[in-house]
Amino acid sequence: MTTEKDTCDGHNPNPDAVEIVRSKTCSRQIMEDVAATFKILGEPVRISILHALSINTLCVCDLAELLNMSHSSISHQLRILRTARMVRFEKQGRKALYRLDDDHVETIIQTALAHLTEDGCTTDRRNK
């Protein structure tokens, strides 16, 4: 049963509900940083790189081969991801091996994949 207090006509906000949410909401700067993160993640090539790195540590050559792209294109995308603290690299001789910066990045990728697919990896529900 809906009471008058439960309905919203667009003109009478529930001050208690608003205050609860306001007290738990992050700052505007944090929201802008989150939006910037999603903007970076809005490029399919970057998502592909992050997904690949969630599976294994790879060098630029490996990623270029995997994604059928030039080394310079991959390097450019990795530079953006490094600046955003999503990936890091470790030098092994002349090679730079890339990995995800931390578990949070993997969680973001895996959660998005699980949301869109049944198996969290390769199934495309749009084709079913």
C-alpha positions as CSV (number, residue, x, y, z in Angstrom):
1,M,0.0,0.0,0.0
2,T,1.4,3.4,-1.0
3,T,1.0,6.3,1.4
4,E,1.0,9.9,0.5
5,K,4.6,10.1,1.9
6,D,5.7,7.3,-0.4
7,T,4.7,9.0,-3.6
8,C,6.8,11.5,-5.4
9,D,5.1,14.1,-7.6
10,G,8.4,15.9,-8.4
11,H,7.7,18.8,-6.1
12,N,7.9,17.3,-2.6
13,P,11.3,15.6,-2.0
14,N,11.7,13.3,1.0
15,P,14.2,15.3,3.2
16,D,15.1,12.2,5.2
17,A,16.0,10.2,2.1
18,V,17.9,13.1,0.6
19,E,19.9,13.6,3.7
20,I,20.8,9.9,4.0
21,V,22.1,9.9,0.5
22,R,23.8,13.3,0.8
23,S,25.7,12.1,3.9
24,K,27.1,9.1,2.0
25,T,27.8,10.7,-1.3
26,C,31.4,11.3,-2.4
27,S,32.7,14.8,-3.2
28,R,32.3,16.4,-6.5
29,Q,36.0,16.0,-7.2
30,I,35.8,12.3,-6.7
31,M,32.8,12.0,-9.0
32,E,34.7,13.9,-11.6
33,D,37.7,11.5,-11.2
34,V,35.3,8.5,-11.5
35,A,33.9,10.1,-14.7
36,A,37.4,10.6,-16.1
37,T,38.2,6.9,-15.3
38,F,35.1,5.8,-17.2
39,K,36.0,8.1,-20.1
40,I,39.4,6.3,-20.3
41,L,37.6,3.0,-20.2
42,G,35.3,4.1,-23.0
43,E,37.9,3.1,-25.6
44,P,37.4,-0.6,-26.7
45,V,41.2,-1.0,-27.4
46,R,42.0,0.0,-23.8
47,I,39.4,-2.4,-22.5
48,S,40.9,-5.1,-24.7
49,I,44.4,-4.3,-23.3
50,L,43.1,-4.4,-19.7
51,H,41.3,-7.7,-20.3
52,A,44.4,-9.3,-21.8
53,L,46.5,-8.0,-18.8
54,S,43.9,-9.5,-16.4
55,I,44.8,-12.9,-17.9
56,N,48.6,-12.6,-18.2
57,T,51.5,-10.2,-18.0
58,L,52.4,-9.1,-21.5
59,C,54.9,-6.9,-23.3
60,V,54.1,-4.4,-26.1
61,C,55.0,-6.9,-28.8
62,D,52.6,-9.5,-27.3
63,L,49.8,-6.9,-27.1
64,A,50.5,-5.7,-30.6
65,E,50.3,-9.3,-32.0
66,L,47.2,-10.1,-29.9
67,L,45.2,-7.0,-30.9
68,N,46.6,-6.8,-34.5
69,M,47.9,-3.2,-33.9
70,S,51.2,-1.4,-34.3
71,H,53.7,-1.2,-31.5
72,S,53.4,2.6,-31.4
73,S,49.6,2.4,-31.2
74,I,49.8,0.0,-28.3
75,S,52.5,2.1,-26.6
76,H,50.2,5.1,-26.9
77,Q,47.3,3.3,-25.2
78,L,49.5,1.9,-22.5
79,R,50.8,5.4,-21.8
80,I,47.3,6.6,-21.2
81,L,46.5,3.6,-19.0
82,R,49.8,4.2,-17.0
83,T,48.9,7.8,-16.5
84,A,45.5,6.7,-15.2
85,R,47.3,4.2,-12.8
86,M,45.5,1.3,-14.4
87,V,48.6,-0.5,-15.6
88,R,52.3,-0.6,-14.6
89,F,55.3,-2.2,-16.1
90,E,58.4,-3.9,-14.9
91,K,61.6,-4.0,-16.9
92,Q,63.2,-7.3,-17.6
93,G,66.3,-6.6,-19.5
94,R,65.3,-4.6,-22.6
95,K,61.7,-5.7,-22.3
96,A,58.9,-3.9,-20.4
97,L,56.3,-6.3,-19.1
98,Y,52.9,-4.8,-18.4
99,R,50.4,-5.9,-15.8
100,L,47.3,-4.4,-14.1
101,D,48.2,-1.8,-11.5
102,D,46.1,-3.4,-8.8
103,D,43.2,-5.7,-8.0
104,H,40.7,-2.9,-8.4
105,V,41.3,-2.6,-12.1
106,E,40.7,-6.3,-12.5
107,T,37.5,-6.1,-10.5
108,I,36.2,-3.3,-12.8
109,I,37.0,-5.3,-15.9
110,Q,35.7,-8.6,-14.6
111,T,32.5,-7.0,-13.2
112,A,31.8,-5.3,-16.5
113,L,32.3,-8.6,-18.4
114,A,30.2,-10.6,-16.0
115,H,27.4,-8.0,-16.3
116,L,27.4,-8.3,-20.1
117,T,28.2,-12.0,-20.5
118,E,27.1,-15.3,-19.0
119,D,30.5,-16.7,-18.5
120,G,32.3,-13.4,-17.7
121,C,34.6,-13.7,-20.8
122,T,33.6,-14.5,-24.3
123,T,29.9,-15.0,-24.6
124,D,28.0,-12.3,-26.5
125,R,24.3,-12.4,-25.4
126,R,23.3,-10.1,-28.3
127,N,23.9,-13.0,-30.7
128,K,21.7,-15.4,-28.8
